[in-house]
């Protein structure tokens, strides 16, 4: 598996992945992507701006958005937030990952998190906050496998979330 920046050539697959995850109540594309957005290059420009911390949308922090590719196929993504704002501290955490439904149960989420932790370490992030829904057994196992220690549970919009810390030093 490799993690890499998305490109214009990925547009069709990324739009498909976004609609697949929407059925789960989640999303694949971040940084303010709108399904109806006609100019995908503008979206990619925002991804790059987030990477370097420039022209951030309100409420956003510098972040690294990468797609996970296995045998030429985009199977997932990660978003590594370089710092936390109040919302991320309470609900979002440093790293958010997703695997497309057709590629789950193959160990990809665990590998995405492993590689994301290395990238976060290279960014100087020693303590990683991770969150997941309280009923997401797969994510709970993955986070705990990577050293996640449950700090507490919080409610957001009627959904119970688990907040974990991973020592990444």
C-alpha positions as CSV (number, residue, x, y, z in Angstrom):
1,X,0.0,0.0,0.0
2,X,1.1,3.5,-0.8
3,X,-0.3,6.7,0.5
4,X,-0.1,9.6,-1.9
5,X,-1.7,12.9,-2.8
6,X,-4.8,12.7,-5.0
7,X,-4.5,13.8,-8.6
8,X,-6.9,15.1,-11.2
9,X,-6.7,11.6,-12.8
10,X,-8.3,10.2,-9.6
11,X,-11.5,12.4,-9.9
12,X,-13.9,9.7,-11.1
13,X,-12.9,7.2,-8.5
14,X,-12.8,9.7,-5.7
15,X,-16.3,11.0,-6.5
16,X,-17.5,7.4,-6.5
17,X,-15.7,6.7,-3.2
18,X,-17.3,9.8,-1.7
19,X,-20.8,8.6,-2.7
20,X,-20.1,5.1,-1.4
21,X,-19.2,6.4,2.0
22,X,-22.1,8.8,2.0
23,X,-24.3,5.7,2.3
24,X,-22.5,5.0,5.6
25,X,-23.1,8.5,6.8
26,X,-19.5,9.5,6.3
27,X,-17.5,11.0,3.5
28,X,-14.3,10.2,1.6
29,X,-13.4,13.7,0.3
30,X,-12.7,16.4,2.8
31,X,-11.8,20.1,2.8
32,X,-15.2,21.3,1.9
33,X,-15.8,19.1,-1.1
34,X,-19.3,19.3,-2.5
35,X,-20.7,16.5,-4.6
36,X,-22.0,19.1,-7.1
37,X,-18.6,20.8,-7.3
38,X,-17.9,21.1,-11.0
39,X,-14.2,22.0,-10.9
40,X,-12.3,19.1,-9.2
41,X,-9.0,21.0,-9.7
42,X,-10.3,23.7,-7.3
43,X,-10.8,20.9,-4.7
44,X,-7.3,19.6,-5.3
45,X,-5.9,23.1,-4.8
46,X,-7.7,23.3,-1.4
47,X,-6.1,19.9,-0.5
48,X,-2.7,21.4,-1.3
49,X,-3.4,24.6,0.5
50,X,-4.4,22.6,3.6
51,X,-1.1,20.7,3.3
52,X,0.9,23.9,3.5
53,X,-1.5,25.7,5.8
54,X,-2.5,28.4,3.4
55,X,-6.0,29.8,2.5
56,X,-7.7,27.5,5.0
57,X,-11.5,27.3,5.0
58,X,-13.0,28.6,8.3
59,X,-12.6,26.1,11.1
60,X,-9.9,24.1,9.3
61,X,-6.4,23.4,10.4
62,X,-3.3,22.5,8.3
63,X,-3.7,18.8,7.3
64,X,-2.4,16.1,5.0
65,X,-5.0,14.4,2.9
66,X,-3.7,11.2,1.1
67,X,-5.4,8.4,-0.8
68,X,-4.4,4.8,-0.1
69,X,-3.6,2.8,-3.2
70,X,-3.2,-1.0,-3.5
71,X,-2.3,-2.5,-6.9
72,X,-3.3,0.7,-8.6
73,X,-6.8,0.9,-6.9
74,X,-7.8,3.6,-4.5
75,X,-9.0,1.7,-1.4
76,X,-9.1,4.3,1.2
77,X,-7.9,7.7,2.5
78,X,-6.4,9.4,5.5
79,X,-6.5,12.9,6.8
80,X,-3.7,13.9,9.2
81,X,-4.4,17.1,11.1
82,X,-1.2,18.9,12.0
83,X,-2.8,20.6,15.0
84,X,-6.1,20.5,16.8
85,X,-8.7,23.2,17.1
86,X,-11.5,23.0,19.7
87,X,-13.8,20.8,17.6
88,X,-11.0,18.4,16.6
89,X,-9.9,18.2,20.3
90,X,-13.4,17.3,21.4
91,X,-14.6,15.2,18.5
92,X,-12.3,14.7,15.5
93,X,-8.8,14.0,16.5
94,X,-5.5,14.1,14.6
95,X,-6.1,11.3,12.2
96,X,-9.3,10.3,10.3
97,X,-9.2,7.4,7.9
98,X,-11.7,5.6,5.8
99,X,-11.8,2.5,3.6
100,X,-14.2,2.1,0.7
101,X,-16.9,-0.5,1.5
102,X,-15.8,-2.9,-1.2
103,X,-12.3,-3.1,0.3
104,X,-13.0,-3.6,4.0
105,X,-11.9,-6.6,6.1
106,X,-8.6,-6.8,4.3
107,X,-6.4,-5.0,6.9
108,X,-6.3,-1.8,4.9
109,X,-7.5,0.4,7.7
110,X,-4.8,-0.9,10.0
111,X,-2.1,-0.2,7.4
112,X,-3.5,3.2,6.6
113,X,-3.3,4.1,10.4
114,X,0.2,2.6,10.7
115,X,1.5,4.8,7.8
116,X,-0.4,7.8,9.1
117,X,1.3,7.5,12.5
118,X,4.7,7.6,10.8
119,X,3.7,10.7,8.8
120,X,2.4,12.3,12.0
121,X,5.6,11.5,13.8
122,X,7.6,13.1,11.0
123,X,5.4,16.2,11.5
124,X,6.4,16.2,15.1
125,X,3.1,15.1,16.6
126,X,4.0,12.9,19.6
127,X,0.6,12.4,21.1
128,X,-2.2,11.4,18.7
129,X,-5.8,11.9,19.5
130,X,-8.1,9.4,17.6
131,X,-11.9,9.2,17.8
132,X,-14.4,6.7,16.6
133,X,-18.1,5.9,17.1
134,X,-18.7,3.8,20.2
135,X,-20.4,1.1,18.1
136,X,-17.6,1.0,15.5
137,X,-16.0,-2.3,16.6
138,X,-13.5,-2.4,13.7
139,X,-12.1,1.0,14.4
140,X,-12.0,0.4,18.2
141,X,-9.9,-2.7,17.5
142,X,-7.6,-1.0,15.1
143,X,-7.0,2.0,17.3
144,X,-6.3,-0.2,20.3
145,X,-4.0,-2.4,18.3
146,X,-1.9,0.7,17.5
147,X,-1.6,1.6,21.2
148,X,-4.7,3.7,21.6
149,X,-5.7,4.3,25.3
150,X,-9.3,5.2,25.9
151,X,-9.5,8.6,27.6
152,X,-13.3,9.0,27.7
153,X,-16.5,8.9,25.7
154,X,-18.3,12.0,24.6
155,X,-21.6,12.7,22.8
156,X,-21.8,14.6,19.6
157,X,-25.2,15.2,17.9
158,X,-26.6,12.2,19.7
159,X,-23.7,9.9,18.8
160,X,-21.4,8.5,21.4
161,X,-17.7,8.8,20.5
162,X,-14.7,7.2,22.0
163,X,-11.6,9.4,22.4
164,X,-8.2,7.6,22.4
165,X,-4.7,8.8,22.8
166,X,-1.7,7.1,21.1
167,X,1.8,7.8,22.2
168,X,3.6,8.4,18.9
169,X,7.0,9.4,20.2
